[in-house]
Structure formats: C-alpha cells, structure tokens
Amino acid sequence: MFMRLKASADTSDRSPWGNFWFSSVPSSRVTTPDSALALTPVYACVKVLAESFASLDFKLYKPNAAGTKRTRVTKHWSVRLFTKAPNRFQTPIEFQLMLMGHLALRGNAFCQIASNSRGEITELLPLNPDRMTVETLDNGDYRYRYLDAQGRTIYYARGELWHLRGLSSDGIVGISPIQACRAAVNEGLSMQAYSNRFYENDAKPGGGWIESPQRFASSADKQEFRDSWQKMHGGANRGKVAVLENGMKFHELGVSNTDAQFVEARGAKITDIARMFRVPPHMIAELSRATFSNIEQQAIDFWNNTMLPWARVWKSSIEFFLLGEDLGFDVEFDVRPMQRGDAQARATAYGLGIQWGWLTRNEARAMEGLDPLPGLDEPIVPLNMTPADKLGEDPEPEPGGDAEPPVDSAPVGKPPGKGTTKPAKGAAADGDRLMQLVMGNAGRMARRIVAGSPPDAATLADALAIEPELAAAWLAASTHGPDSDVHCVEGRLLELAFPPEPTP
C-alpha cells in the first residue's frame, strides 16, 4: 500500500555468479489484507485482537499537582467519544472493533477529525486505510492523500486526521503484518487451496488407471474410450459398478500416509500465523499442545504481553494526537480485570491487600464491579504491627475503652483474691481481669523505659493502678539504661503494683 519494490537488474543471470539462484521465487498470488482473511488462522487472530481490545473500558483521569492521586473524569468530550458515540454511524464497540482490525491487518488506522468552535472533537470518522497514501512534502513534513468511494482524491493535513499506527520503520507509516509476512500467508493460502482440491476429488488423484492386454488401433480410439469411461463413471454416475471387456483390469490409486501429511503441515501453519500476531494458539482453537492446567496462565500472559502493549499504543496516541494541549489528562484502557485470575486467586489477593493496608475494602469492591459501601474507604492494618520509630510507645487509649482498670473490683496494691477480705461473689472475674490488664501494662511500660522513653508519673500510675506519688517516687529512684533487661524492669513494676505482704 505504501511501498514499491524495484527488482534488481541482474536477477535473470543464471550463471554461477548471477543473482538468479539467490532471488525469491515469484508468486502469481497477490496477497492483500482482505484476501488474507480467507485463511482461517488470520481471521481468528484478527478477531481475537479486535474483540479483546473492544472489551476494555476507556477511563480518563486528572492527576493532582503532585502526581500522587488521580481523580476520575466523566464529563469530557473524549469520554463521550470512546464510551457513548464516536460518530453518527457507529457505537463505541463497533468503532474500536474496526480500528483494531485495521491495526492488526494493516498496521495503520485513520480517522477524520470533526471539531466544533470550542476546539472540542465531536466526531471521529474512520477511513479505509487501503485508499490512503502518505506523501512527503519538500519542507520535510507530510500529508495524506485519500481516494474516496466516488474516485475523488482528497488531501488531508496532519492535524485533520487521527493516524493510529503500530510498529513502524520510519515513524510515519506502520508496518502491515500481512505484507511483512507475505510468504508465510501465501504458503497457508496455497495449502488451503490444495486441501480443497484434494478433498473435492475424494482424496484420490485421478481415481485409478486401466490395464488392457490389447493396444488401441489409434490415439483417437484411446481418447474415445477414455471419454466414454468418464461419462459412465463420472459426475452423477460416480461410484457405480464398472463393466470391463477384452481382459481389461482397473487399478485404483490410493493415497499413502506420507502423501496425506500435508494435513499435519496445515496444523503447524496455524501456530505460525498465531506467532505472527502474538496470539496464544489455544485462543484460535489450536489445542494440540495445550493443557487445561496452563490455559488460565496463558490467558493472563495474553493480556500482559499482547493486549497491554496495544492498550499503550492507543493510550499514547489519544493523549498525543487528540487531547493535545490537555496534557494534564491521563488516559487508561484498564486491563486489570482481565489479569485477576479465578475467584479463589482474586479473593486471596484482595484479602492480603486489605489485611496489610495497601488496599481498601471499597477498592476491592470496585475491582469486582460492585458499588462502594459507607465506612469501607479507610485502610485497615493488623493491631500487632507498629512503625519502627514508634517502638516502645504506649498507644493512646480509645475513648470508652478499658485501658484504665476498674479500681473498685479489687483492693489497690494487692493481688486480687489475697488478703484477709474474701472477694464478693462475682468479683473474682473482675479481679482476674484487672491483674491481666496491669500485667500487660507493666510489660509495655518496661519496653518504653528500656527503649529510653520512660512514661511520666501520671501515665505510669494509670497503667499500674497505683497512686501518682508512688509512681513518681519509683521513677525518681530508678535508673535504667538501654542495656537493661526488659523482664527485670517488668518484674520490678509488678512488685510496685502488687507489693508482697509483710511477714508477721
């Protein structure tokens, strides 16, 4: 479409030093993107790429000034074009199917841009890439020459068209996979045509041959006998019993397994075409080497290594050519829903993300296509995790919590249940609970003291349920360095909270 090749002048030289023996064999078949669709693997690969991309959701974001957070934008002309109506003739799915098909077959897709007085694009009208030619101008720029359906030539400047291109060798025109791999496609089409002829003839070349002990009087007699045989046993009379005279014998021609191996070669050609489009063979119904244990992983690999690059091609082209001065917007074709695996794998990933605080519960619901619920926007973390710089600090008690022990459940300064007074019925559980709280608080206070950030007297008194004066006196009389043993300090704090009874 965009390139003409000039044959070498000495390709007809068949001498040992000529180029004839190193030149490609000319083919009478002219392969075009449309004719290549007659090869079923090509059609299947293009259909897989087009339908897979059309299933991706278009999203537009506005990053903040620092680039740390994005806000979803729903009121913008680009959102309307790619999610509601790209033009007056097509739905967004039809539009993306068509352009992705052009890209997959031809490496290029073109759309005429229609805009309003405010500079907003109102329509994207697809053009046939086979009728488009890129012309280089004298100033180094280029323009587009298009032949419309009525045979008229129309010239477009660069800003009048949206040119979506794939892999390119010059940065201007994308490479057509069909033209780049023309020999492989031709081979597949030739094998398919031969297979058709082979089976249309009942997989029997010529049917057979007739042996006669006598010679025909003339070539005309031989031709007359052959024509009569074809008339009696061909067409509607095919398969009828033959009657032979004068000692004639019929020998049937069979087909050996070696002659029928081209069927296996056609299977290998399917993989070859799939390789050309980078589509996993199982997605075009080639399952000879696939197992049900690895198909799911191959599907994820398809989205990572095939569709994600195509999504990036569309994203960068839309941002550069269509959004233009609106460089603050971020376009995304979201492939994450296709990469998430089965239900069990998704549940495990969501659970770990929510548990460790890098994913909120509403974000997980959004990934599953569910509406957010109130109160699920804040991240949660495990209670036993704390930053390294906060090691040894006592967490602030929550309002209404039980950080402050109930002082009337047992005598202050004595272990519950000891002494001359027997606890009242039902108070034993409160006493045990008080002792557990004080012991836990003593451990936390000990870690703070050893870490070099001792609490003040009021905090220590509240934690151990003792008088502030006693806590202040203990802190003033105690000296503990970084090398102190936490368990030793904890034991001394417990003795302060539960002093031993005096020996009588």
C-alpha positions in Angstrom: 0.0 0.0 0.0 2.8 2.4 1.0 5.9 0.9 -0.5 7.1 -0.2 -4.0 10.0 -2.6 -4.5 12.3 -2.3 -7.5 13.7 -5.6 -8.8 17.4 -6.0 -9.3 18.5 -5.7 -13.0 20.6 -8.9 -12.9 18.1 -11.3 -11.4 17.8 -13.1 -14.8 21.5 -14.0 -14.8 21.7 -17.8 -14.3 25.4 -18.1 -14.3 27.2 -19.3 -11.1 28.0 -15.7 -10.3 24.5 -14.4 -11.1 21.7 -13.5 -8.6 19.0 -15.8 -10.2 19.7 -18.6 -7.7 19.5 -16.2 -4.7 16.3 -14.4 -5.8 12.9 -15.2 -4.4 10.5 -17.3 -6.5 7.9 -15.1 -8.0 4.3 -15.9 -6.9 1.2 -15.4 -9.0 -0.8 -14.9 -5.8 -1.3 -11.3 -4.8 -2.0 -11.2 -1.1 -3.8 -8.3 0.4 -5.1 -7.8 4.0 -8.7 -8.7 2.8 -7.6 -11.8 0.9 -5.5 -12.9 3.9 -8.8 -13.2 5.9 -9.7 -16.2 3.8 -7.0 -18.0 5.8 -8.9 -19.1 9.0 -6.0 -18.6 11.4 -5.5 -15.0 10.2 -9.2 -14.2 10.6 -9.3 -15.8 14.0 -6.2 -13.9 15.2 -7.6 -10.5 14.0 -11.0 -11.3 15.6 -9.3 -12.2 18.9 -7.3 -9.0 19.0 -10.2 -6.7 17.9 -12.8 -8.2 20.3 -10.3 -8.4 23.2 -9.4 -4.7 22.9 -13.1 -3.6 22.4 -13.9 -5.3 25.8 -11.6 -2.9 27.6 -13.1 0.1 29.4 -11.9 3.6 28.5 -11.2 5.8 31.6 -10.0 9.4 31.9 -8.2 10.7 35.0 -7.0 14.1 36.2 -3.8 13.8 38.3 -3.3 16.3 41.1 -0.4 18.8 41.1 2.0 16.4 43.0 1.0 13.5 40.8 0.2 11.4 43.8 -3.5 11.0 43.3 -5.9 10.8 40.3 -9.5 11.8 40.0 -11.8 10.0 37.6 -13.2 12.4 34.9 -16.6 11.6 33.4 -17.6 15.0 31.8 -15.3 15.4 28.9 -15.6 15.1 25.1 -13.1 12.2 24.9 -15.2 10.2 27.3 -18.3 10.7 25.2 -16.4 9.7 22.0 -15.0 6.5 23.4 -17.9 5.4 25.6 -21.0 6.8 24.0 -20.8 7.8 20.4 -17.6 8.2 18.4 -19.6 9.3 15.3 -23.1 9.4 14.0 -22.8 5.9 12.4 -21.1 3.6 14.9 -21.3 2.5 18.5 -18.1 2.6 20.6 -17.7 -1.2 20.3 -18.1 -1.2 16.5 -15.7 1.7 16.3 -13.0 0.0 18.4 -13.5 -3.3 16.6 -13.0 -1.7 13.2 -9.9 0.4 14.1 -8.2 -2.5 16.0 -8.9 -4.7 12.9 -7.2 -2.2 10.7 -4.3 -2.1 13.0 -3.9 -5.8 13.3 -4.1 -6.4 9.5 -2.5 -3.2 8.1 -0.5 -1.7 10.9 -2.4 1.6 10.4 -5.8 3.1 11.2 -7.1 6.5 10.1 -10.0 8.7 11.3 -11.1 12.1 10.0 -11.4 14.6 12.9 -14.5 16.8 13.1 -14.5 19.6 15.8 -16.6 22.5 17.0 -15.8 26.2 17.5 -14.6 25.5 21.1 -11.9 23.1 19.8 -13.6 20.0 21.1 -13.6 16.9 18.9 -17.2 16.0 18.0 -16.7 13.0 15.7 -14.0 10.5 14.6 -14.9 9.2 11.1 -12.9 6.0 10.1 -11.3 6.0 6.6 -10.3 2.9 4.6 -6.5 2.5 5.1 -6.2 0.7 1.7 -7.1 4.0 0.0 -4.7 6.1 2.0 -1.2 7.2 0.9 1.3 9.2 2.8 3.2 11.8 0.8 6.3 13.6 1.9 6.5 17.3 1.2 9.5 19.5 0.2 9.7 21.1 3.7 10.1 17.6 5.3 6.5 17.5 6.5 4.0 15.0 5.1 0.3 14.9 4.1 -2.3 12.3 3.4 -3.8 11.6 0.0 -7.1 9.7 0.1 -9.2 8.2 -2.7 -12.8 8.2 -1.6 -15.6 5.8 -2.8 -16.5 8.1 -5.7 -12.9 8.1 -7.0 -12.2 11.6 -5.9 -8.7 12.5 -4.5 -8.8 14.3 -1.1 -5.8 15.8 0.6 -5.6 16.0 4.4 -3.1 17.8 6.5 -1.6 16.1 9.6 -3.9 17.9 12.0 -7.1 16.8 10.1 -6.6 13.1 10.7 -6.0 10.8 13.7 -3.4 8.4 12.5 -3.2 5.4 14.8 -0.1 3.4 13.9 1.6 0.2 15.1 5.2 -0.9 14.7 6.8 1.4 12.2 10.2 1.6 10.4 10.1 5.3 9.6 7.9 6.7 12.3 5.3 7.8 9.8 3.6 4.6 8.4 3.0 1.4 10.4 4.2 -1.9 9.0 1.5 -4.2 7.7 1.9 -7.7 9.3 0.3 -9.3 6.2 2.9 -7.6 3.8 5.8 -8.2 6.2 4.9 -11.9 6.5 3.5 -12.3 2.9 5.4 -15.5 2.2 4.0 -17.2 5.3 0.5 -16.1 4.5 0.8 -17.2 0.8 2.0 -20.6 2.0 -1.0 -21.0 4.2 -3.4 -19.9 1.4 -1.7 -22.3 -1.1 -2.0 -25.2 1.4 -5.7 -24.4 2.0 -6.4 -24.3 -1.8 -4.6 -27.6 -2.3 -6.5 -29.2 0.6 -9.8 -28.0 -1.1 -8.8 -29.6 -4.4 -7.6 -32.8 -2.6 -10.9 -33.4 -0.8 -13.1 -32.3 -3.7 -11.6 -35.2 -5.6 -12.4 -37.7 -2.7 -8.7 -37.6 -1.7 -8.0 -39.7 -4.8 -5.8 -38.2 -7.6 -7.4 -39.4 -10.8 -9.3 -42.3 -9.3 -7.1 -45.0 -11.0 -5.8 -46.5 -14.2 -7.0 -49.2 -16.6 -4.8 -52.0 -17.9 -5.6 -53.5 -21.3 -3.9 -56.6 -22.9 -4.6 -55.2 -26.3 -3.4 -52.0 -27.9 -5.9 -49.4 -29.3 -5.9 -49.1 -33.0 -5.3 -45.3 -32.9 -5.0 -42.5 -30.4 -8.5 -41.4 -31.4 -9.9 -44.8 -30.3 -8.0 -44.4 -26.9 -9.4 -40.9 -26.4 -12.9 -42.1 -27.3 -12.7 -44.9 -24.7 -11.4 -42.6 -22.1 -14.2 -40.1 -22.7 -16.9 -42.8 -22.6 -15.4 -44.1 -19.3 -15.5 -40.6 -17.8 -19.1 -40.2 -18.9 -20.2 -43.5 -17.5 -18.4 -43.3 -14.1 -18.1 -39.5 -13.5 -20.5 -36.9 -12.2 -23.9 -38.3 -11.2 -22.7 -41.9 -12.1 -19.8 -41.7 -9.7 -19.4 -44.9 -7.6 -21.4 -47.2 -9.9 -20.1 -50.7 -10.8 -17.7 -50.7 -13.8 -18.0 -53.3 -16.6 -14.7 -54.0 -18.4 -14.3 -56.0 -21.6 -11.5 -57.7 -23.5 -9.5 -58.6 -20.4 -9.2 -55.0 -19.1 -8.3 -54.5 -15.4 -8.9 -51.4 -13.2 -6.2 -50.4 -10.8 -7.2 -47.9 -8.1 -4.8 -45.2 -7.0 -4.6 -44.9 -3.2 -3.0 -42.2 -1.0 -0.3 -43.2 1.4 0.1 -41.7 4.9 3.1 -39.8 3.6 1.1 -38.2 0.9 -1.5 -37.1 3.4 1.0 -35.4 5.8 0.2 -32.0 4.5 -2.8 -32.1 6.9 -0.3 -32.0 9.7 1.6 -29.2 8.0 -1.6 -27.2 8.0 -1.7 -27.6 11.8 1.8 -26.3 12.0 0.8 -23.3 9.9 -1.8 -22.4 12.5 0.9 -21.9 15.1 3.0 -20.0 12.6 0.2 -17.5 12.0 -0.6 -17.2 15.7 3.1 -16.4 16.3 2.8 -13.6 13.7 0.0 -11.9 15.7 1.4 -13.0 19.1 -1.8 -14.7 20.0 -1.7 -17.9 22.1 -2.7 -20.9 19.8 -5.4 -22.1 22.2 -7.3 -18.8 21.6 -7.8 -19.8 18.0 -8.8 -23.3 18.8 -5.3 -24.9 18.4 -5.3 -27.2 21.5 -2.8 -29.9 20.4 -0.1 -28.7 22.8 -2.3 -27.0 25.5 -3.4 -28.5 28.8 -6.2 -27.4 31.0 -3.8 -26.7 33.8 -1.9 -24.0 31.9 -4.6 -22.3 29.8 -5.5 -19.9 32.6 -1.9 -18.8 32.9 -1.7 -18.4 29.1 -4.8 -16.3 29.1 -3.2 -13.9 31.7 0.0 -13.9 29.7 -2.0 -12.9 26.6 -3.3 -9.8 28.4 0.1 -9.0 29.9 2.2 -9.4 26.7 -0.2 -8.9 23.8 -3.1 -6.6 24.8 -1.3 -4.4 27.3 1.1 -3.2 24.6 -1.8 -2.5 22.3 -3.6 -0.6 25.0 -0.4 1.5 25.5 -0.4 2.3 21.7 -4.0 3.6 21.9 -3.3 5.5 25.1 -0.3 7.4 23.9 -1.9 8.1 20.5 -5.0 9.6 22.1 -3.1 11.7 24.5 -0.7 13.0 21.9 -2.9 13.5 18.8 -6.4 14.0 20.3 -6.1 15.6 23.7 -3.2 17.8 22.5 -3.0 20.7 24.9 -4.9 18.9 27.6 -1.7 17.3 28.7 -2.9 17.1 32.3 -5.3 14.2 31.5 -4.3 10.6 31.8 -6.0 8.0 29.5 -6.3 4.4 30.5 -7.7 1.2 28.9 -8.0 -0.9 32.0 -6.7 -4.5 31.5 -6.5 -5.3 35.3 -9.9 -7.0 35.4 -8.6 -9.4 32.7 -5.5 -10.2 34.7 -7.1 -11.0 38.0 -7.3 -14.8 37.6 -10.0 -17.1 39.1 -12.3 -16.3 42.1 -10.0 -18.0 44.6 -6.9 -16.2 43.4 -8.8 -12.8 43.5 -10.1 -13.5 47.0 -6.6 -14.3 48.2 -5.1 -11.2 46.6 -7.9 -8.9 47.9 -7.6 -10.4 51.4 -3.9 -9.8 51.6 -4.2 -6.3 50.3 -6.9 -5.4 52.8 -5.1 -7.1 55.7 -1.8 -5.2 55.1 -3.5 -1.9 54.5 -2.4 -1.1 50.9 -6.0 -1.8 49.6 -9.3 -0.6 50.9 -12.4 -2.7 51.0 -14.2 -0.3 48.6 -11.3 -0.5 46.2 -11.6 -4.3 46.2 -15.4 -4.0 45.6 -14.7 -1.6 42.6 -12.4 -4.2 41.1 -15.2 -6.7 41.2 -17.6 -4.2 39.7 -19.6 -3.7 42.9 -20.8 -0.3 44.3 -19.0 1.2 47.3 -20.4 0.9 50.8 -20.2 3.6 53.5 -17.4 3.1 56.1 -15.1 1.0 53.8 -12.9 3.7 52.4 -10.3 3.7 55.2 -7.4 1.2 55.1 -7.0 -1.2 58.0 -3.9 -2.7 59.5 -3.2 -5.6 61.9 -3.2 -4.5 65.6 0.2 -6.2 66.3 2.0 -4.1 63.7 3.7 -0.7 64.5 6.3 1.5 62.8 9.9 1.0 63.9 10.2 4.6 65.1 7.2 4.1 67.4 8.7 1.0 69.1 8.1 1.1 72.9 5.5 3.8 72.9 2.2 3.1 74.7 -0.8 3.5 72.4 -3.3 6.1 73.3 -6.4 4.5 74.9 -9.5 4.9 72.7 -12.5 6.7 74.2 -14.7 4.4 76.1 -12.0 1.7 76.2 -10.9 -0.3 79.1 -7.3 0.9 79.3 -8.0 2.3 82.7 -8.5 -0.6 85.1 -11.6 -0.7 87.3 -10.2 0.3 90.7 -13.2 -0.9 92.8 -13.0 -4.5 91.6 -10.2 -5.4 94.0 -8.1 -3.8 96.7 -5.4 -1.4 95.2 -1.8 -2.6 95.9 -2.7 -6.3 96.5 -3.1 -9.1 94.1 -6.8 -9.9 93.7 -8.0 -12.7 95.9 -5.3 -12.3 98.6 -5.6 -10.7 102.0 -8.0 -11.1 104.9 -11.1 -10.0 102.9 -12.7 -12.5 100.7 -13.9 -11.1 97.4 -17.7 -10.9 97.0 -19.5 -13.4 94.7 -18.9 -12.4 91.1 -15.9 -10.2 91.8 -13.3 -12.9 91.1 -13.6 -12.5 87.3 -13.1 -8.7 87.7 -10.1 -9.3 89.8 -8.5 -11.6 87.3 -9.2 -9.2 84.5 -7.6 -6.3 86.5 -4.5 -8.4 87.1 -4.2 -9.3 83.4 -4.5 -5.6 82.4 -1.9 -4.5 84.9 0.5 -7.2 83.9 0.1 -6.2 80.2 0.6 -2.5 81.1 3.7 -3.4 83.1 5.2 -5.1 80.0 4.5 -2.1 77.8 5.9 0.4 80.4 9.1 -1.8 80.7 9.7 -1.7 77.0 9.3 2.1 77.0 11.7 2.5 79.9 14.4 0.3 78.3 14.0 2.0 74.9 14.9 5.3 76.6 11.4 7.0 76.5 10.1 6.4 80.1 6.5 7.5 80.8 5.6 10.3 83.2 4.3 9.6 86.7 0.7 10.1 85.8 0.8 7.6 82.8 2.7 5.0 85.0 0.1 5.4 87.8 -2.8 4.9 85.5 -1.2 1.9 83.8 -0.4 0.2 87.2 -3.5 1.4 89.1 -1.3 3.0 91.8 -1.0 6.4 93.4 0.8 9.1 91.3 3.1 9.9 94.3 4.2 6.3 94.5 4.8 6.2 90.7 6.8 9.5 90.9 9.0 8.2 93.7 9.7 5.0 91.9 10.7 6.8 88.7 13.0 9.1 90.6 14.7 6.3 92.5 15.1 4.0 89.4 17.8 4.3 86.8 17.6 2.1 83.7 19.9 2.2 80.7 19.5 0.8 77.2 21.2 -2.4 78.3 18.7 -3.1 81.0 16.7 -6.3 80.8 13.0 -5.8 80.0 11.9 -8.8 82.1 13.8 -7.4 85.1 12.2 -4.0 84.8 8.8 -5.6 84.3 9.2 -7.7 87.5 10.0 -4.5 89.5 6.9 -2.8 88.1 4.8 -5.8 89.1 6.2 -5.6 92.6 5.3 -1.9 92.6 1.7 -2.7 91.5 1.4 -5.8 93.8 3.7 -5.4 96.7 4.3 -8.5 98.8 2.5 -8.7 102.1 4.7 -8.1 105.2 5.8 -11.1 107.1 4.1 -11.3 110.5 
